[in-house]
């Protein structure tokens, strides 16, 4: 029995009625036609055609041009545990039998192949944060009312974690049923904000899983009359929602984590915690720093993202958000961290709105660039940068990340590296779409402006 027949039998035996072969748009939102399982063989062979040019940010295919073919990757075929009538597989787009320029999953696949050619497998874990909110009097409020009682934060609070079990428990059950191995979850610092931590896997599989994760969270929230919001900064006084990426490289032959420096075999010298990283980890880190601006434009992709990347803003306390394009060990004020409790690079600028196929492709490509060129990241920054003046930081060579989407897109547009990794067409599309978003944002007259200026003079 071939792969397609085996997959169909598994679906039919499980009672699945419909199948999606999903690609994502520029925002990372999954798109697909729904195919009855009786037509699964046709779908697997590429029967489903898409006029992707009708979607913003998917290229310039006009109504007079051919459609893209969606081909599902059956290795990722997943029965949705919250509704077993449906199954979903990540799909790739082809035009005239060639990979389509705006297939964002394929862009990441190309970097996975680059890593493999160098003898590396890239592993990744993600720490997704998001809010569960309910509507009340025209506003969105935390779905657990007690969240707002304890000031300034309910972060790690046991009571409100247990009160949220109608959301948290199904999420854990579904993820574990899919084999994701949830090892912790918690109430984050924001009112109604939660985070799940689950086992890492290879970078492509993890990016696929994050598409499912968002669908899952939105479904469970709907059963409670709520929404799951992945907006990076829902209110000016709330903690932002990050999606920290934790990447490492393993040897493709042995599986050994190449970021971890091996201790001397004779046991004569004990490696200090901060010295536990091998040279390749620092080279990878240096590559990401080299291309920080372009990467930020994709991992912090909205105008709202940059209201998260502030030391405090209008919050009553510090934000714990990354602000500076430097690295440290346990320093959470920086875009990159080499944690002392695990051997990986934590990319802290990523937020929950990112298209992780695109963002991860850039991070991986930048890290590989650093290894090829044997770049050095400089000394780690382990001070609390929030407490140091901008002038002193600049004098020390510590610089801010882009402060707005406009600044980030300017760096992205000027980056030959980003153009090479993403291709000319996607690089141009992303630049145009995000510049238009920035222009629109600066054109809209907000309630803040009316309140401040309407009667000032």
Secondary structure, DSSP 8 states (H G I E B T S, - for coil): --HHHHHHHHHHHTT--EEEEEEE-TTS-EE--EEEGGGHHHHHTT-EEE-GGGSTTS----TTS--EEEEE-GGG-EE-TT-TTEEEEEEEEEETTEE-TT-HHHHHHHHHHHHHHTTEEEEEEEEEEEEEEEEETTEEEESSGGGGTSSS--TT-HHHHHHTHHHHHHHHHHHHHTT--EEEEEE-SSTTEEEEEE--EEHHHHHHHHHHHHHHHHHHHHTTT-EEE--S-SSTTS---BEEEEEEEEETTT--BTTB----TT--S---GGG-B-HHHHHHHHHHHHTHHHHHHHHS-SGGGGGTSSSSTTSSS------EEEEESS-TTEEEE--SSSSSEEETT-BTTS-HHHHHHHHHHHHHHHHHTT----S---S-GGGS-HHHHHHTT--B--SSHHHHHHHHHT-HHHHHHH-HHHHHHHHHHHHHHHHHHHHS--HHHHHHHTT--
